[in-house]
Amino acid sequence: MGNYREHLRVPASWWLLGFITMATFASFIWAGFSLLTALVSYVVLLGGPAVALLIWGHATIMVTGGELRAGRVTMPLAQAGHVQALDEAQTRQLRGPLADPAAYMMLRPYLRLAVYVQVTGDNPARPYWLVGTRHPDALARAIDRSRPQARTGDTSVA
């Protein structure tokens, strides 16, 4: 009940533009140097960003078993208070001028929408989570459905 899973893969346009840019830079390095220098420059300048984009796009958001997992960090949904799917303007405000430095933010620049999850309980280390997603309404619904209060029929939020 309430299961949700989303991989935050890097868009294909970022891959394409990144490879074109790095191939151009490697070609500039090749001009006037040996073939070995050209091969090394292509491997480093194309391989490095490819590895970085793979790592960056490996993040996953999951709602399962009463937990919200964003990347490697997990929050029991019993601690989730107010949950809200945000539009672009709200997301921009919460990750910028209105951001709390103590909040947990799982954001990517290619994701313009997010979900706000208030953390409740006694003295939470993080006041809220801001989780970037392509499907904020579906993620917010999954969090609401998976909370222990929702399973017991209690609709009040702590």
Summary of the structure (lengths in Angstrom):
residues: 158
radius of gyration: 20.4
end to end distance: 21.0
largest distance: 72.3
contacts: 443
relative contact order: 0.18
helix: 43%
strand: 25%
